Amino acid sequence: MPTRLNPIQVESQVDKVVMPDNLKVGLMVAEQRKNCSSGGCTEEFYGLGFGQSPFHVPPTLSKALAESADKGHYSAAEGIVELREAISNFNKRHFKLDVDPSRVVIGPGTKDIINTLFGIIKGGVILPSPSWIGYRPQIHLLNKHFHTFFLKPENNYKIHPKEFEELVSKLSGDQHTLVLNNPHNPTGALYSKQELENLANVCREHNVLVLSDEIYALDTFDFSQFTSMGEIYPEGTFVTNGLSKDRSAGGYRLGSCILPTTSSEKLASDYKKVAATVYTNVSTPIQYAAIKAYEPNEEIDQYITITRNIHRIMGTFLSREWGSINGISTTKPQGAFYFFADFNNLKNSLIKKGVDTSNKLASSLLSCPFHIAVVTGDACMLEPDNFGARIAFVDYDGKSTFDDYINNTPKMPSDEIEFVKRNAPRMVRSTDSLRNWVEYIQSD
Ligand SMILES: Cc1ncc(COP(=O)(O)O)c(C=O)c1O
């Protein structure tokens, strides 16, 4: 008789999954802080890794949540009808999408919705690189087949339709799903209507479905430039969105998906079946509260406009400052809270200093005394020899910055620079630290 339990074994696909960037960056920073404080270092840290909205939950929403606390019952797996109606109207108001509520499903965050969709939709997935870290680990856990589509700086990190067609025309299998993220985490790139139309034409031609992750749509700096893929390619697009970014309620865990116009009743009922099997329903109080986040509401509209403007000001400033440093080029974000910094011009110097993979770039930037936390390598789905990093420009106090924007709304470009200096001094100083780091990397 064995006297003790064998070590617990884990399924092999779990080993293929990397730690999500929020956990990975948090752990790396905590360890570096510990090492620094035990060594007596007092230099500050620059938190450009974790991409969480710095702002407060709009009061209308938090109040509605308190008022919904007594909704203790289970609900329909696809979401309560009042919320799906509110989301349907919201999509008409903001995104020109005419969506019957029967095509709207709710999930516990868009991450979970994307996972459910990957599990349901047959065929391989086409994943751009770089991209948000969330997609690939889910695909690994589901043991699903995927193809990488490499985004190029000369195409502004957008999917070039001709190159995309070259890839899809070579794929075997009769159905594939492209993951499109617009605006794009990690580059802040935005697709024009024409670019989406060109891409949709290729998708139609080759029977490619699109999972359009539009979680940053309302954080498009010039919102008049945003078009939903759901408008361009309604028959083949699953549009996902949620409350995490533009309404700063990531912890509420509420996302939605608009199913394609060609979805059969069976597809909708398959979605419900899987949702009911895996999580039963999204927390019912959250669903009731969320109705307020989608209904017409001046306070929320104003909140979205202000926070989007602050993101524009911060992102424009920091990407310009970082991009002015020799050896580093940066994207100019048009939405979301990220830009992409390309360090490949420093490759030889990096390798000489032992930074020989993209994953090690993050450790080097975080090392003492530079203390710059960013997301690189696996966490952006980058190849090991691609020295790129995602820079999140949300390292400031959201509440006081929001109030300052209301009281001292910047009007001129020079006011915007002063606004950044006043509210995000640490982000401003990150550029000095980066300059010192580049000097160190290039030193003999
Ligand atoms: C591109 C992208 N998609 C989806 C998500 C997940 O959003 P949610 O909080 O709704 O699960 C994130 C969160 O960081 C993201 O950046």
Ligand as a Chemical Component Dictionary entry (heavy atoms), coordinates in Angstrom:
data_LIG
# 
_chem_comp.id                   LIG 
_chem_comp.type                 NON-POLYMER 
_chem_comp.pdbx_formal_charge   0 
_chem_comp.three_letter_code    LIG 
# 
loop_
_chem_comp_atom.comp_id 
_chem_comp_atom.atom_id 
_chem_comp_atom.alt_atom_id 
_chem_comp_atom.type_symbol 
_chem_comp_atom.charge 
_chem_comp_atom.model_Cartn_x 
_chem_comp_atom.model_Cartn_y 
_chem_comp_atom.model_Cartn_z 
_chem_comp_atom.pdbx_ordinal 
LIG C1 C1 C 0 -7.388  43.312 -26.352 1  
LIG C2 C2 C 0 -8.106  42.855 -25.148 2  
LIG N1 N1 N 0 -9.157  42.047 -25.282 3  
LIG C3 C3 C 0 -9.840  41.593 -24.217 4  
LIG C4 C4 C 0 -9.461  41.954 -22.944 5  
LIG C5 C5 C 0 -10.222 41.366 -21.788 6  
LIG O1 O1 O 0 -11.232 42.168 -21.370 7  
LIG P1 P1 P 0 -12.258 41.697 -20.227 8  
LIG O2 O2 O 0 -11.820 42.383 -18.986 9  
LIG O3 O3 O 0 -13.587 42.155 -20.718 10 
LIG O4 O4 O 0 -12.191 40.227 -20.117 11 
LIG C6 C6 C 0 -8.383  42.796 -22.747 12 
LIG C7 C7 C 0 -7.950  43.160 -21.382 13 
LIG O5 O5 O 0 -6.833  43.532 -21.124 14 
LIG C8 C8 C 0 -7.688  43.269 -23.868 15 
LIG O6 O6 O 0 -6.642  44.093 -23.746 16 
# 
loop_
_chem_comp_bond.comp_id 
_chem_comp_bond.atom_id_1 
_chem_comp_bond.atom_id_2 
_chem_comp_bond.value_order 
_chem_comp_bond.pdbx_ordinal 
LIG C1 C2 SING 1  
LIG C2 N1 SING 2  
LIG C2 C8 DOUB 3  
LIG N1 C3 DOUB 4  
LIG C3 C4 SING 5  
LIG C4 C5 SING 6  
LIG C4 C6 DOUB 7  
LIG C5 O1 SING 8  
LIG O1 P1 SING 9  
LIG P1 O2 DOUB 10 
LIG P1 O3 SING 11 
LIG P1 O4 SING 12 
LIG C6 C7 SING 13 
LIG C6 C8 SING 14 
LIG C7 O5 DOUB 15 
LIG C8 O6 SING 16 
# 
